[in-house]
Amino acid sequence: MKIYTSTSLKKKHQRGVIAIGNFDGLHLGHQKVINEAKLKAKKLKLPFGVMTFEPVPVMFFNRKLKNHRINSLEQKKNQLKKLKLDFLIIIRFNKKFSTLSAEEFIKKIIFNKLQCRYLYVSKNFKFGFNRKGNIDTLKKFEKLYNYKNIITKPYKKNNKIISSSQIRKKIKIGKIEEANKLLNRNWSIQGKVIKGQKRGRKIGFPTCNIKLHDYVTPRLGVYSVKIYDKNFIRDGISNIGFRPTFNGQSLLLETNIFGISKNLYNKVLSISFKKFIRPEKKFKSFEYLKKQIKLDIKQAKR
């Protein structure tokens, strides 16, 4: 998969099929759009790619919006790679790009740069200055700019359309198993292990600590997880919260990896959430906390 950070494509990737969207979470609905576009490309023997935006536009326009993303850019790239694209275009969503009108976006990028033949989007796709462009706009300019716009029908589960907003909500209230079904994989947080206060090590349960940054904040508490590293895959438990027993002030993801106690500082780990075990709570003493952690580990292993 060739990754472009501009719209200057190699000739072999022009005049192809492109799916466009934010694809935050790359859930079953997004996968449907991409897979339908891929089938069209395969049938017509055309190059196939995806166009996405960084940062997520809603976070660009609302700088105060934090803890919103379902997946990081790096995760998105890895997930798209598994879908076997020919190329991925990552548009830098900045002030200049945000002022393009809907027609300018079609003319300058879709027509002049990409020379796109088939364009796949979801039904609620909005684009251009003030989000004035939609599927009707794309339809209107098809003949003028020599492309065919195809709208993919929404993916429904239990008669409900799957959306990134729906998944964020489920993650926030701890319904992680339901969110995982809509993603078609376990939701995960990827990040670098940072130094903590080493309290976990002192009470016999060393943890790898990771900051959430822009990820959506799941329900605070303990989860059974799977940990992925370049050199190992292990089960474990994670606590996400403020560590009230220690009067913690910052939000942190702390993970105890079963069978590993060595120093993993600065390693990039992927923490994959499987099941919510219990809410975060403040304990009377370290001894009460230790007893509870033992019970949490038993439940996670079970």
C-alpha positions as CSV (number, residue, x, y, z in Angstrom):
1,M,0.0,0.0,0.0
2,K,1.5,3.3,-1.2
3,I,0.9,6.2,1.2
4,Y,0.5,9.7,-0.2
5,T,0.6,12.8,2.0
6,S,-0.4,15.0,-1.0
7,T,-2.7,14.6,-4.0
8,S,0.1,14.2,-6.5
9,L,-0.4,10.5,-7.4
10,K,1.8,8.4,-9.5
11,K,0.3,7.8,-12.9
12,K,-0.5,4.1,-12.1
13,H,-2.8,5.2,-9.2
14,Q,-4.7,7.9,-11.2
15,R,-8.0,7.2,-13.0
16,G,-9.1,4.7,-10.3
17,V,-11.7,4.0,-7.7
18,I,-11.5,6.0,-4.4
19,A,-13.4,5.7,-1.2
20,I,-13.5,9.0,0.8
21,G,-14.2,9.5,4.5
22,N,-12.9,10.2,8.0
23,F,-13.1,6.5,8.8
24,D,-12.6,7.1,12.5
25,G,-12.8,3.7,14.0
26,L,-12.9,2.0,10.6
27,H,-16.1,0.2,11.8
28,L,-18.3,-2.3,9.8
29,G,-20.0,0.6,8.0
30,H,-16.7,2.0,6.8
31,Q,-15.5,-1.4,5.9
32,K,-18.7,-1.9,3.7
33,V,-17.9,1.3,1.8
34,I,-14.3,0.3,1.2
35,N,-15.0,-3.3,0.3
36,E,-17.7,-2.3,-2.3
37,A,-15.2,0.2,-3.8
38,K,-12.5,-2.5,-3.9
39,L,-14.9,-5.0,-5.7
40,K,-15.6,-2.3,-8.3
41,A,-11.9,-1.7,-8.9
42,K,-11.2,-5.4,-9.1
43,K,-14.0,-6.0,-11.6
44,L,-12.8,-3.1,-13.9
45,K,-9.1,-3.7,-13.2
46,L,-8.6,-0.2,-11.9
47,P,-6.3,1.1,-9.1
48,F,-8.1,1.4,-5.8
49,G,-7.4,3.7,-2.9
50,V,-8.8,5.5,0.1
51,M,-8.7,9.2,1.0
52,T,-8.9,10.3,4.6
53,F,-8.2,13.4,6.6
54,E,-5.8,14.3,9.4
55,P,-6.6,15.7,11.9
56,V,-10.2,14.6,12.2
57,P,-12.0,17.7,10.8
58,V,-14.3,18.1,13.9
59,M,-11.1,18.3,16.0
60,F,-9.6,20.9,13.7
61,F,-12.6,23.2,14.0
62,N,-13.1,22.6,17.7
63,R,-9.6,22.8,19.3
64,K,-11.1,22.3,22.7
65,L,-12.5,18.9,21.7
66,K,-10.3,16.2,23.4
67,N,-10.7,12.5,23.9
68,H,-12.6,12.0,20.7
69,R,-10.8,9.6,18.4
70,I,-11.6,5.9,18.2
71,N,-8.3,5.1,16.4
72,S,-5.1,7.0,15.9
73,L,-3.7,7.8,12.5
74,E,-1.1,5.0,12.9
75,Q,-3.8,2.5,13.7
76,K,-6.0,3.7,10.8
77,K,-3.1,3.1,8.4
78,N,-2.4,-0.4,9.8
79,Q,-6.1,-1.3,9.6
80,L,-6.4,0.0,6.0
81,K,-3.3,-1.9,5.0
82,K,-5.1,-5.2,6.0
83,L,-7.8,-4.3,3.5
84,K,-5.2,-4.5,0.7
85,L,-5.5,-1.0,-0.8
86,D,-3.3,0.0,-3.7
87,F,-2.8,3.4,-2.1
88,L,-3.9,5.7,0.8
89,I,-4.1,9.5,0.5
90,I,-3.9,11.4,3.8
91,I,-5.1,14.9,3.3
92,R,-3.6,17.4,5.9
93,F,-6.8,19.1,7.1
94,N,-5.6,22.7,7.7
95,K,-7.0,26.2,7.3
96,K,-6.2,26.4,3.6
97,F,-7.9,23.1,2.8
98,S,-10.9,23.9,5.0
99,T,-11.7,27.0,2.9
100,L,-12.0,25.0,-0.4
101,S,-15.6,25.2,-1.7
102,A,-17.3,21.9,-2.5
103,E,-16.9,22.5,-6.3
104,E,-13.2,23.5,-5.8
105,F,-12.6,20.2,-4.0
106,I,-14.2,18.3,-6.8
107,K,-12.4,20.2,-9.6
108,K,-9.0,20.7,-8.1
109,I,-8.6,17.4,-6.3
110,I,-11.0,14.8,-7.6
111,F,-10.8,15.9,-11.3
112,N,-7.4,17.6,-11.8
113,K,-5.2,15.7,-9.4
114,L,-6.7,12.3,-8.9
115,Q,-8.6,12.0,-12.2
116,C,-10.9,9.7,-10.3
117,R,-13.3,7.5,-12.3
118,Y,-15.5,6.1,-9.4
119,L,-16.0,7.8,-6.1
120,Y,-17.5,6.0,-3.1
121,V,-18.9,7.8,-0.1
122,S,-21.4,7.1,2.7
123,K,-24.9,8.6,2.5
124,N,-24.1,11.3,5.1
125,F,-20.8,12.5,3.5
126,K,-20.3,16.2,3.8
127,F,-17.4,18.2,2.4
128,G,-16.2,21.7,1.3
129,F,-16.3,25.1,3.0
130,N,-18.9,25.1,5.8
131,R,-19.7,21.4,4.9
132,K,-22.0,22.7,2.1
133,G,-21.1,19.8,-0.2
134,N,-23.1,16.5,0.0
135,I,-24.1,13.5,-2.1
136,D,-26.4,15.8,-4.2
137,T,-23.4,18.1,-5.0
138,L,-21.3,15.1,-6.1
139,K,-24.2,13.9,-8.3
140,K,-24.6,17.4,-9.8
141,F,-21.0,17.6,-11.1
142,E,-20.5,14.0,-12.3
143,K,-20.7,14.8,-16.0
144,L,-18.7,18.0,-15.9
145,Y,-15.8,16.4,-14.1
146,N,-16.0,13.0,-15.6
147,Y,-16.5,10.7,-12.6
148,K,-19.3,8.4,-11.3
149,N,-20.4,8.9,-7.7
150,I,-21.6,5.8,-5.9
151,I,-23.4,6.0,-2.5
152,T,-23.1,2.9,-0.3
153,K,-26.2,1.9,1.6
154,P,-25.7,2.2,5.4
155,Y,-24.6,-0.9,7.3
156,K,-27.2,-1.8,9.9
157,K,-27.0,-4.0,12.9
158,N,-30.2,-4.8,14.9
159,N,-32.0,-2.3,12.6
160,K,-29.6,0.5,13.6
161,I,-27.2,2.3,11.3
162,I,-23.6,1.8,12.6
163,S,-21.8,5.1,13.2
164,S,-18.6,6.3,14.9
165,S,-20.8,8.3,17.4
166,Q,-22.6,5.2,18.4
167,I,-19.3,3.4,19.0
168,R,-17.9,6.3,21.0
169,K,-21.0,6.2,23.2
170,K,-20.7,2.5,23.9
171,I,-17.0,2.9,24.8
172,K,-17.8,5.8,27.2
173,I,-20.4,3.7,29.1
174,G,-18.3,0.6,29.3
175,K,-20.2,-1.5,26.8
176,I,-16.9,-2.5,25.2
177,E,-18.0,-5.9,23.9
178,E,-20.9,-4.2,22.0
179,A,-18.4,-1.6,20.6
180,N,-16.1,-4.5,19.5
181,K,-18.8,-6.2,17.6
182,L,-19.5,-2.9,15.6
183,L,-15.8,-2.5,14.9
184,N,-15.4,-6.2,14.0
185,R,-12.3,-6.3,16.2
186,N,-11.3,-5.3,19.8
187,W,-11.1,-1.6,20.4
188,S,-7.5,-0.7,21.3
189,I,-5.3,2.1,22.5
190,Q,-1.8,2.4,21.2
191,G,0.9,4.4,23.0
192,K,4.3,4.7,24.4
193,V,5.0,3.4,27.9
194,I,5.9,6.2,30.3
195,K,7.5,6.3,33.7
196,G,5.1,6.4,36.6
197,Q,5.4,6.4,40.4
198,K,6.2,2.7,40.5
199,R,3.4,2.1,43.0
200,G,2.2,-1.0,41.2
201,R,5.6,-2.6,41.5
202,K,5.7,-1.8,45.2
203,I,2.5,-3.7,45.8
204,G,3.4,-6.6,43.6
205,F,1.6,-5.7,40.4
206,P,3.9,-3.7,38.1
207,T,2.1,-1.8,35.4
208,C,2.9,-0.2,32.0
209,N,1.5,3.4,32.0
210,I,0.2,5.0,28.8
211,K,-1.5,8.4,28.3
212,L,-4.7,8.6,26.4
213,H,-4.0,11.8,24.4
214,D,-6.9,12.2,21.9
215,Y,-8.5,8.8,22.3
216,V,-12.1,8.6,23.5
217,T,-12.2,8.0,27.3
218,P,-13.8,4.7,28.1
219,R,-15.7,4.1,31.3
220,L,-13.3,4.5,34.2
221,G,-12.4,1.2,35.8
222,V,-10.8,-2.2,35.2
223,Y,-10.8,-4.2,32.0
224,S,-9.5,-7.5,30.8
225,V,-7.2,-6.8,27.9
226,K,-4.7,-8.3,25.4
227,I,-1.4,-6.6,25.0
228,Y,0.5,-6.5,21.6
229,D,4.2,-5.8,21.2
230,K,6.6,-6.5,18.4
231,N,8.0,-9.4,20.5
232,F,5.0,-10.8,22.4
233,I,1.2,-11.1,22.7
234,R,0.0,-11.4,26.3
235,D,-3.2,-11.2,28.3
236,G,-3.5,-8.7,31.2
237,I,-5.7,-6.3,33.1
238,S,-5.9,-2.5,32.7
239,N,-7.2,0.2,34.9
240,I,-8.2,3.4,33.3
241,G,-8.8,6.4,35.6
242,F,-7.3,8.8,38.2
243,R,-6.1,6.3,40.8
244,P,-8.2,7.7,43.7
245,T,-6.5,5.5,46.3
246,F,-3.3,7.4,45.6
247,N,-5.1,10.8,45.0
248,G,-4.1,10.8,41.4
249,Q,-4.7,14.0,39.4
250,S,-4.2,12.8,35.8
251,L,-6.0,10.3,33.6
252,L,-3.9,7.3,32.9
253,L,-4.1,3.8,31.4
254,E,-2.2,1.3,33.7
255,T,-1.7,-2.2,32.4
256,N,-0.5,-5.3,34.3
257,I,0.8,-7.8,31.7
258,F,0.5,-11.5,32.9
259,G,3.8,-13.2,32.9
260,I,6.0,-10.1,32.2
261,S,7.5,-7.9,34.9
262,K,10.5,-6.4,33.0
263,N,10.9,-2.7,32.3
264,L,9.1,-1.7,29.1
265,Y,9.6,2.1,29.2
266,N,9.4,3.8,25.8
267,K,8.1,0.7,24.1
268,V,5.0,1.2,22.0
269,L,2.2,-1.2,23.1
270,S,-1.3,-1.8,21.8
271,I,-3.8,-2.4,24.6
272,S,-6.8,-4.3,23.2
273,F,-10.0,-4.1,25.4
274,K,-12.0,-7.3,25.8
275,K,-14.4,-6.9,28.7
276,F,-15.3,-4.4,31.4
277,I,-14.7,-5.9,34.9
278,R,-15.6,-3.2,37.4
279,P,-15.7,0.6,37.9
280,E,-12.8,2.5,39.4
281,K,-13.1,3.0,43.2
282,K,-11.1,4.4,46.1
283,F,-9.9,1.8,48.6
284,K,-9.2,2.3,52.4
285,S,-5.7,1.0,52.2
286,F,-3.1,-0.6,49.9
287,E,-4.0,-4.0,51.4
288,Y,-7.7,-3.7,50.3
289,L,-6.5,-2.7,46.8
290,K,-4.1,-5.7,46.6
291,K,-7.0,-8.1,47.5
292,Q,-9.2,-6.5,44.8
293,I,-6.5,-6.7,42.2
294,K,-6.0,-10.4,42.9
295,L,-9.8,-10.9,42.3
296,D,-9.7,-8.7,39.2
297,I,-6.8,-10.9,37.8
298,K,-8.8,-14.1,38.5
299,Q,-11.8,-12.7,36.7
300,A,-9.8,-11.5,33.8
301,K,-8.1,-14.9,33.4
302,R,-11.4,-16.7,33.7
